[in-house]
Amino acid sequence: MLRSTTTVLAASFVVIGIAMSQAQAASPVHTGDVTLLLKTAKGLQKNGSPDPSKDQICATQFAKVLGQKVHSTYSINTQTLIMSAKSTLMGKTYSLHPLGIYGQYAFGLYMTPKPGPLPLYGVLFSVNDQFASPVSNLILELNAQTNCLISSADNPLGGPERIRFGTSP
């Protein structure tokens, strides 16, 4: 009797161990580590709407940012919706906050631009709800009327990103 109880108990621990391994495999926490190349410059009005007449000026003014890599890490718990992200650009790391944009996991940090070669207004990072299609965006102040969007996306003012910059889906 003792031997069969021990066998049943041992089998129970094996089943519990397998169940725990499966639960851990289906973890609601998703992490990522992404490096993206900044390749597109677009002009933006101060309200976030596109200003195509400023695209070339933005590309020229921030040519040293184009071609730079942005390294981002993120952690997203799909059950609790507790999430965090960080982006590193040109040796400086920015802690980003969740933005709550429908259909994607979007993070950003907005700041008052400082005069100088990199008048940074915003650092943004997003992945879609399948944890794919990562995008890094920077918003830099060109002048009192215009901002510049520097992006890793080929068409940052189209697709799911456009909602963030004042254009309709």
N, C-alpha and C positions, 0 to 999 in steps of 0.2 A: 504494500500500500504506500509506504514511504517513497519507494522508487518511482511509482507512477505519479505521485503528487509532485515530485521533483521534476519529472519529465514534463508534466503539464505546466508547471511554473516556468521552467526553462523555455518552453515553446511560447508561453505568453510573453516573456521578455523579448524573444525574437520578433514576434508580431508587433509588439509595442515599438521596438527599435525600427522596424521597417516603416511603420506608420509615421514615426517621428521623422525619419529620413525623407519620406514623401512630403510631409508638411513643410520641411525645411526647403525642399526643392521647389515648392510652389510658394515661396516667400513673396509677400506683397512688396518687399523693398527692392527697387531697381536702382542700380548704380551705373554710372557711365563715366568714361574718360575720353574726351574728344579733342582733337586738334584740327582747326579749320583755318584755311587761308582766306584773308580778306582780299576780295577781288573786284568789287563793284562800288562805284561812287554815284550817289544820287542827291540832288538838291531837294530840300524840304522847306516849306514855309514854317514859320514858328508854331503854327497850329498842327503841324504834322502832315499836312497835305503835300503831295508831290509838287515840285517846282522844276520841271525838266530844263528850263532855261539856265539853271545853275549847275547842271550835272557836270559839265566840262570844267567849270571853275572849281567845283569840289574835288574833282579828280586831280587837278593841277595843284591846288592848295595843300591837299593831304596825300600827295604822291608817296611820301615816305611811309605812310600807314598802309597803303595798298601793297600787297605782297607780304605783309606781316602775318604771323600765325597767332591765333588765339587758342589757348589751351583751356578747356573747361572741364570741370568735374561736377557731377550731380548725384544726389540721392533722393529718391522719390518713393514714399510709402503710399501705395494706391488705396489702401484701406483707411488710413488715418489722414491722408493727404498732407502729412508733415513732409516737407521737402526743403532742400537747400541746394545751392549751386555756387560755384566760384569760377571766375574767368581770369586768366593771366594774360596780359598783353605787354610786350616790351619791358618785361621784368617786374611789372607791378600787378598784384593780385587784388581783385575786387570781389567782395562777398555780395552775392545777388539775392534778391528777395522774390518770392513767388508773386506773379502778376495776376493770376486768375483769369486767363484768357481761354475761352471755350475752345475745346478740341485740341488743345496742346498743353504741354507743360512749359510755361514761359517764366523766365526770371529776368529781373532787371535791377539796375541801380542808377538813380538819377542824381546829379550833383550840379552845383553852380560851376559853370566853366571858368577856369582860371586863364588869364591871358598868357600867351606863350605859344610854343610850337604845337601843343596838343590841347586845345581848349575843349576838353571832354565834357559833354553834357549827360551822356547815357551809355551804359554797357548792358547789352541784352543778349540772352541766350535762350534757345527753345529747342524742344524735340516734340514730335507729334505724339499722340496718345498711344502709339505702338512703340515708342522709344526709338524712333527712326527719324531720318531727315533732320539732323541737327543744323541749326543756323546760329551764327554769331553776328551781331550788329553793334556798331558804334555810332553814336550821334555826337557830332562835333559842331561847335558854333563857328559859322563862317563870318557872320556879321550880325548887326542888330535885327535884320529882317530875315536871315536865312540860316538854317542848319544844314549839315551834310550828313547823309547816311552812308557809312562805309560798311559793307556787308560781305559775308561769305557766300550769300545766295546769288545766283545768276540774275534773278529777277525779284529783288526783295520787296518791290511794291506790288507784286502779283501773288496769287496763291494765298495760303493761310496767313502769311505775314502782313498782308495789306491792311488788315483790320487795325493793326497797331499804329499805322501811320496815316489814319484818317481817310482811307479809301474804302468803299463799300465792297462786300463780297459779291 
